[in-house]
Amino acid sequence: MRLVNRPLALILAAALVAVSIVIIVEVIGFAAHRSPLLVHWSTWYHWGGKTRWDAFVVRVWSAILIAIGVTLLVVELKPRRVTRLPLRSDDDCTQAVLTRRGVARTLRAAATGIDGITAAAVTVRRRRARVIATAAARGRAAAAPLQEPVSQALHRRLDDLDLDRPPRLMVRVRPRSR
């Protein structure tokens, strides 16, 4: 939702500027000519003067606007998805972080650095990192001995990153597909 905020803010700002300009033009036009210029607001004014607050149409529009407002409020107050993983630091004044994408690239490089591994698919979440390494050989019997070296290399690399709360590592080595 954060990605949508900036364009929505721009659209809202442009709409507010346009409405403000129309209001200024209407006020000047009413002061000079005693009649509406751009928007025929006098019918709205007369309708508002004779409509009571407890009228059905006012209640319906109030309910719709309240529902939209509450929905926007809930969406904006929802916590953001964690995209950065903090590193350990001895100093409280210093904060360093790694992005999940950076951790994934580091783990992918560690996995593909092992002899016999040709590719690795890495997914890093806040609490879990999943690595699916692809062996160069075909067949499960050829891929099984690579499980331990790949796991050790990935655990070492994750420990070297010195993350404050390192994600739990799940490693799987699969044989090359045909």
DOTIRO-808857 format. One record per residue: residue number from 1; residue in three letters; x, y, z of N, C-alpha, C in turn. Coordinates in pm, whole numbers, plus 50000, padded with zeros to 5 digits. Atoms other than C-alpha are relative to their C-alpha. Layout:
R num residu neast nnorth nup caeast canorth caup ceast cnorth cup
R NUM Ala X Y Z X Y Z X Y Z
...
! end
This chain:
R num residu neast nnorth nup caeast canorth caup ceast cnorth cup
R 1 Met 50082 49881 50000 50000 50000 50000 50086 50126 50000
R 2 Arg 49914 49882 49995 50292 50235 50061 50037 50048 49861
R 3 Leu 49967 49962 50138 50370 50229 49690 49889 50083 49938
R 4 Val 50115 49931 50055 50022 50358 49614 49983 50139 50063
R 5 Asn 50020 49875 49928 50044 50644 49867 50044 50124 49922
R 6 Arg 49948 49881 50069 50253 50881 49657 49913 50042 49882
R 7 Pro 50090 49956 50108 50039 50876 49341 49863 50046 50053
R 8 Leu 50128 49955 49944 49722 50900 49553 50012 50137 50063
R 9 Ala 49978 49868 49941 49867 51196 49742 50008 50106 49891
R 10 Leu 49990 49905 50112 49951 51366 49410 49862 50028 49941
R 11 Ile 50135 49983 50055 49599 51306 49276 49913 50081 50095
R 12 Leu 50078 49925 49902 49442 51431 49598 50041 50146 50005
R 13 Ala 49952 49862 49999 49662 51742 49601 49953 50076 49876
R 14 Ala 50045 49935 50123 49577 51818 49237 49850 50028 50006
R 15 Ala 50145 49980 49989 49205 51771 49308 49969 50114 50097
R 16 Leu 50022 49891 49905 49223 52002 49611 50036 50136 49940
R 17 Val 49963 49874 50067 49404 52268 49407 49892 50039 49900
R 18 Ala 50104 49970 50100 49143 52242 49129 49872 50048 50067
R 19 Val 50121 49959 49928 48852 52264 49375 50019 50138 50063
R 20 Ser 49972 49868 49941 49018 52559 49550 49991 50110 49896
R 21 Ile 50007 49900 50107 49056 52744 49220 49856 50025 49958
R 22 Val 50141 49984 50037 48692 52677 49131 49926 50080 50108
R 23 Ile 50066 49926 49891 48580 52804 49474 50038 50148 49995
R 24 Ile 49956 49860 50008 48790 53121 49438 49930 50071 49884
R 25 Val 50066 49940 50116 48648 53186 49090 49851 50022 50029
R 26 Glu 50142 49987 49968 48291 53125 49216 49974 50112 50099
R 27 Val 50018 49892 49901 48333 53359 49514 50016 50135 49932
R 28 Ile 49980 49873 50071 48471 53636 49291 49884 50024 49904
R 29 Gly 50112 49985 50093 48199 53572 49030 49871 50035 50071
R 30 Phe 50121 49969 49925 47923 53579 49292 50004 50143 50054
R 31 Ala 49987 49863 49950 48060 53901 49440 49981 50101 49887
R 32 Ala 50009 49905 50111 48074 54064 49096 49867 49992 49925
R 33 His 50116 50015 50086 47772 53921 48910 49875 49949 50071
R 34 Arg 50112 50059 49924 47550 53762 49179 49942 49875 49933
R 35 Ser 50046 50125 50061 47532 53440 48977 50120 49904 49989
R 36 Pro 49891 50097 50014 47735 53116 48949 50066 50010 49863
R 37 Leu 49927 49994 50126 48006 53106 48681 50031 49861 49943
R 38 Leu 49957 50131 50050 48150 52752 48653 49909 49886 50047
R 39 Val 50080 50107 49940 47937 52535 48883 49868 50061 50045
R 40 His 50130 49950 49959 47567 52580 48937 49973 49954 50145
R 41 Trp 50003 50040 49859 47604 52562 49316 49875 50047 50073
R 42 Ser 50117 49946 49930 47288 52754 49400 49893 49892 50021
R 43 Thr 50095 50110 49978 47075 52440 49349 50043 49912 50116
R 44 Trp 49950 50077 49886 47298 52252 49593 49974 50076 50130
R 45 Tyr 50022 49916 49882 47268 52543 49834 49854 49992 50045
R 46 His 50143 50006 49965 46887 52540 49821 49961 49860 50047
R 47 Trp 50026 50138 49957 46877 52157 49847 50051 49979 50143
R 48 Gly 49943 50013 49865 47105 52173 50154 49920 50078 50103
R 49 Gly 50080 49920 49907 46887 52443 50308 49869 49933 50039
R 50 Lys 50129 50063 49970 46570 52234 50290 50012 49854 50044
R 51 Thr 49981 50139 49960 46722 51889 50364 50047 49994 50144
R 52 Arg 49964 50014 49859 46741 51780 50727 50115 49900 50014
R 53 Trp 49887 50087 49975 47040 51602 50881 49959 49854 50016
R 54 Asp 50042 50138 49980 46832 51292 50956 49931 49942 49876
R 55 Ala 50058 50050 50125 46717 51250 50594 50076 49873 49956
R 56 Phe 49943 50128 50041 46780 50909 50436 50124 50018 49913
R 57 Val 49888 49980 50091 47012 51038 50162 50124 50049 50076
R 58 Val 49887 49952 49920 47231 51218 50419 50058 49884 50079
R 59 Arg 49951 50116 49923 47253 50901 50630 50076 49902 49911
R 60 Val 49933 50093 50091 47347 50686 50330 50138 50052 49963
R 61 Trp 49871 49943 50037 47622 50920 50215 50095 50008 50119
R 62 Ser 49916 49998 49880 47748 50957 50572 50057 49861 50027
R 63 Ala 49953 50137 49978 47770 50578 50609 50106 49961 49898
R 64 Ile 49902 50033 50104 47953 50544 50277 50133 50068 50028
R 65 Leu 49877 49925 49973 48206 50815 50366 50070 49950 50126
R 66 Ile 49940 50055 49878 48260 50672 50716 50067 49866 49968
R 67 Ala 49942 50130 50037 48320 50324 50569 50130 50018 49922
R 68 Ile 49878 49973 50077 48574 50463 50321 50110 50052 50092
R 69 Gly 49901 49945 49907 48749 50660 50596 50058 49895 50093
R 70 Val 49952 50105 49909 48770 50364 50834 50087 49901 49923
R 71 Thr 49919 50091 50081 48899 50141 50553 50138 50059 49973
R 72 Leu 49871 49936 50023 49173 50389 50465 50083 50006 50127
R 73 Leu 49929 49993 49872 49263 50429 50832 50058 49865 50038
R 74 Val 49952 50134 49967 49291 50053 50887 50116 49960 49909
R 75 Val 49894 50036 50095 49500 50006 50573 50129 50076 50031
R 76 Glu 49881 49920 49972 49737 50287 50668 50064 49964 50135
R 77 Leu 49945 50033 49869 49777 50174 51030 50053 49858 50009
R 78 Lys 49948 50136 50002 49856 49815 50935 50152 50005 49995
R 79 Pro 49853 49995 49999 50223 49744 51014 50059 49963 49864
R 80 Arg 49932 50028 50126 50460 49745 50721 50066 49865 50003
R 81 Arg 49928 50126 50011 50617 49427 50598 50149 50029 50019
R 82 Val 49859 49979 49970 50971 49392 50725 50083 49969 49875
R 83 Thr 49918 50019 50119 51209 49442 50433 50148 50005 50033
R 84 Arg 49860 49988 49961 51529 49495 50629 50023 49921 50127
R 85 Leu 49963 50079 49884 51703 49272 50877 50113 50071 50073
R 86 Pro 49897 49924 49928 51903 49451 51152 50122 49914 50032
R 87 Leu 49875 50064 49964 52266 49366 51218 50029 50025 50148
R 88 Arg 49960 49979 49860 52414 49324 51567 50093 50120 50006
R 89 Ser 49914 49884 49982 52581 49633 51701 50031 50014 50149
R 90 Asp 49961 49979 49861 52775 49701 52020 49956 50137 50049
R 91 Asp 50038 49863 49966 52673 50066 52012 49851 50019 49973
R 92 Asp 50144 49978 50018 52308 50159 52066 49970 50113 49902
R 93 Cys 50021 49886 50089 52353 50474 51858 50017 49962 49853
R 94 Thr 49975 50043 50136 52449 50277 51549 49901 49892 49961
R 95 Gln 50092 50101 50050 52198 50085 51345 50036 49971 49855
R 96 Ala 49971 50043 50136 52291 49886 51038 49902 49889 49964
R 97 Val 50098 50099 50045 52055 49674 50832 50043 49942 49865
R 98 Leu 49986 50061 50132 52059 49438 50536 49860 49978 49946
R 99 Thr 50130 50028 50060 51772 49411 50294 49984 49850 49985
R 100 Arg 50025 50143 50022 51607 49075 50250 50057 49956 49866
R 101 Arg 49945 50032 50131 51712 49086 49886 50151 49984 50007
R 102 Gly 49856 50011 49984 52074 49143 49987 50040 49871 50070
R 103 Val 49973 50127 49933 52065 48848 50227 49977 49885 49903
R 104 Ala 50028 50106 50097 51909 48635 49952 50113 49988 49899
R 105 Arg 49889 50005 50097 52185 48729 49706 50126 49941 50063
R 106 Thr 49884 50053 49930 52452 48652 49964 49988 49849 50017
R 107 Leu 50020 50144 49984 52302 48311 50038 50007 49926 49866
R 108 Arg 49994 50061 50133 52263 48238 49667 50145 49985 49955
R 109 Ala 49859 50006 50037 52630 48320 49609 50073 49892 50080
R 110 Ala 49937 50103 49917 52731 48094 49899 49961 49861 49951
R 111 Ala 50046 50131 50045 52521 47806 49767 50062 49963 49865
R 112 Thr 49945 50031 50133 52642 47833 49406 50152 49992 50002
R 113 Gly 49855 50012 49987 53001 47856 49530 50044 49859 50036
R 114 Ile 49969 50139 49968 52985 47490 49632 50013 49921 49870
R 115 Asp 49982 50084 50119 53119 47245 49375 49883 49904 49987
R 116 Gly 50111 50090 50027 52834 47053 49219 49864 50068 50005
R 117 Ile 50126 49924 49995 52567 47324 49268 50002 50101 49884
R 118 Thr 50004 49911 50117 52464 47509 48950 49911 50121 50020
R 119 Ala 50093 49889 49979 52181 47730 49075 49938 49988 50139
R 120 Ala 50069 50002 49871 51993 47826 49389 49887 50102 49997
R 121 Ala 50115 49910 49985 51650 47975 49450 49990 50032 50150
R 122 Val 49998 49960 49859 51647 48175 49774 49884 50093 50028
R 123 Thr 50108 49914 49952 51352 48325 49959 50030 50034 50144
R 124 Val 49971 49956 49864 51419 48533 50270 49879 50073 50055
R 125 Arg 50108 49934 49926 51143 48625 50511 50059 50052 50130
R 126 Arg 49953 49944 49874 51165 48790 50850 50055 49892 50091
R 127 Arg 49961 50106 49906 51192 48461 51040 50057 49876 49932
R 128 Arg 49958 50122 50067 51286 48208 50772 50066 50032 49867
R 129 Ala 49933 49991 50131 51524 48174 50479 49996 49861 49939
R 130 Arg 50011 50129 50066 51454 47895 50231 50089 50001 49876
R 131 Val 49908 50012 50113 51721 47781 49986 49974 49866 49933
R 132 Ile 50014 50122 50079 51656 47530 49710 50113 50003 49898
R 133 Ala 49882 50005 50086 51988 47446 49549 49981 49891 49895
R 134 Thr 50010 50096 50108 52005 47266 49216 50137 49940 49974
R 135 Ala 49874 50070 50023 52276 47004 49177 50027 49987 49851
R 136 Ala 49964 50015 50141 52467 46965 48853 49968 49860 49951
R 137 Ala 50023 50140 50039 52413 46588 48857 49851 49969 50001
R 138 Arg 50138 50047 50002 52091 46409 48779 49985 49885 50098
R 139 Gly 50028 50110 49909 51930 46173 49026 50016 50041 50145
R 140 Arg 49996 49966 49858 51863 46195 49396 50124 49947 50070
R 141 Ala 49881 50058 49938 52156 45974 49483 50120 50091 49982
R 142 Ala 49889 49908 50023 52395 46227 49331 49983 50132 50074
R 143 Ala 50025 49873 49933 52228 46528 49498 50006 49987 50152
R 144 Ala 50007 50018 49854 52199 46380 49849 50132 50032 50071
R 145 Pro 49876 49967 49928 52573 46406 49940 50031 50149 50005
R 146 Leu 49974 49856 50001 52564 46779 49861 49920 50074 50107
R 147 Gln 50087 49936 49901 52300 46852 50129 50082 50058 50116
R 148 Glu 49923 49957 49883 52547 46874 50419 50099 50113 49969
R 149 Pro 49910 49888 50030 52817 47089 50251 49927 50131 49970
R 150 Val 50077 49879 50031 52555 47331 50121 49944 50060 50129
R 151 Ser 50055 49951 49873 52388 47357 50463 50107 50066 50085
R 152 Gln 49892 49942 49920 52721 47417 50637 50046 50134 49944
R 153 Ala 49955 49875 50062 52827 47683 50387 49898 50112 50023
R 154 Leu 50103 49898 49981 52494 47864 50418 49991 50044 50146
R 155 His 50001 49963 49858 52497 47850 50799 50121 50088 50034
R 156 Arg 49882 49917 49976 52853 47987 50799 49978 50142 49945
R 157 Arg 50022 49868 50060 52757 48270 50563 49899 50081 50081
R 158 Leu 50100 49931 49919 52449 48354 50771 50059 50046 50133
R 159 Asp 49933 49961 49875 52661 48357 51088 50097 50116 49976
R 160 Asp 49907 49893 50033 52920 48580 50915 49930 50134 49982
R 161 Leu 50075 49875 50019 52648 48836 50838 49974 50068 50133
R 162 Asp 50018 49947 49865 52603 48881 51216 49867 50075 50014
R 163 Leu 50134 49942 49988 52230 48947 51198 49955 49996 50145
R 164 Asp 50050 49993 49863 52057 49048 51520 49910 49880 50031
R 165 Arg 50086 50119 49989 51787 48783 51474 50005 49929 49865
R 166 Pro 49988 50065 50130 51900 48556 51192 49880 49912 49971
R 167 Pro 50114 50087 50035 51624 48377 51003 50039 49853 50009
R 168 Arg 49979 50145 49996 51586 48002 51042 50023 49953 49857
R 169 Leu 49959 50040 50134 51755 47837 50748 49943 49863 49966
R 170 Met 50053 50126 50052 51580 47565 50547 50068 49976 49865
R 171 Val 49924 50027 50119 51798 47403 50282 49953 49869 49938
R 172 Arg 50037 50120 50076 51700 47154 50013 50086 49997 49874
R 173 Val 49922 50018 50123 51921 47018 49737 49921 49906 49910
R 174 Arg 50074 50084 50094 51740 46885 49434 50089 49970 49880
R 175 Pro 49921 50033 50119 51885 46710 49132 49958 50086 49881
R 176 Arg 50028 49924 50122 51902 46877 48795 49883 49934 49928
R 177 Ser 50113 50055 50074 51583 46836 48597 50046 49959 49861
R 178 Arg 49962 50054 50131 51592 46656 48266 49971 50090 49888
! end
